[in-house]
Amino acid sequence: MPTKKHKRKASAHAKSNKLNRVKSTGLMASHPKIFFLVGLFLVTLGLYLITFKSQDNAMFGLAMISLLIGIVTTFYAKFTLAKDK
């Protein structure tokens, strides 16, 4: 084995990681318009259930869950859609 071995600098490895950044391939990130529409549908479904079918406790709970999931999905899809453009 040679006595003077050539060693690489550590900074040469750090630069290659910055160049290989890959765009997110999640389902919501790849189709933000569809999830935006699904979120709006869940929000309208929740509002409909609250206004017309809220006599039962189970329907009220389903309406609240639908509203919560719809709002979160809509906001997340809207932020993803803004980055996409």
Sequence and secondary structure as in RCSB ss.txt:
>XXXX:A:sequence
MPTKKHKRKASAHAKSNKLNRVKSTGLMASHPKIFFLVGLFLVTLGLYLITFKSQDNAMFGLAMISLLIGIVTTF
YAKFTLAKDK
>XXXX:A:secstr
  SS     THHHHHHHHHT      HHHH HHHHHHHHHHHHHHHHHHHHHSTTSHHHHHHHHHHHHHHHHHHH
HHHHHHHHH 
